[in-house]
Amino acid sequence: MARPTPKENLVDFGPLPAHVNALLQEGVGCHRSDPPRARALFRHAIEISPGSLPAYRCLLKLQNQQREFDEALSVAMEGLAEAAHQARVSQDWRDWTLAEVGDDKRRTVPQRFLLLFLKAMAFIELRRGNNDISRNLVAKLKELDPEDGCGHSVISAMLDDVDDDAETETD
């Protein structure tokens, strides 16, 4: 039985093989109504095209929504490793420089995904209660993305709220 093909793209993932785009579009279309099916579609996209960075992001976002933080972190780290490979930078994000991740206006797709996966890791670590790890990731994002193109300020504000709540509890 053939899968129904979406009439139009729900999300513009950029240049991807057509069959990978179709899997991701189908997964996006069913992620709320049928999370297990969406998960299987996203995993299949990664299996058949491990270089397709949006597939990792789709899967980790679904896992995060489902509160599967350990799994989401694992996928974020896999995506980060693939993006680092494609961007030809160190596998260790702590070694990255602003020059390696590029200027906000001229970043390549892998360079953009480096920051997106780093941001995802910061958010997931915050949700897991690992605030110090999240702070370290956000500090690196501020260094690599001073224009806040990836939106790290949102996580920074959430960390500030956690700090404010902790201070209120100790008063």
Secondary structure, DSSP 8 states (H G I E B T S, - for coil): ------SS-SS---S--HHHHHHHHHHHHHTTT-HHHHHHHHHHHHHH-TT-HHHHHHHHHHHHHTT-HHHHHHHHHHHHHHHHHHHT--S-GGG--HHHH--TTT--HHHHHHHHHHHHHHHHHHHTT-HHHHHHHHHHHHHH-TT-TT-HHHHHHHHHHHHHHHHHHH-
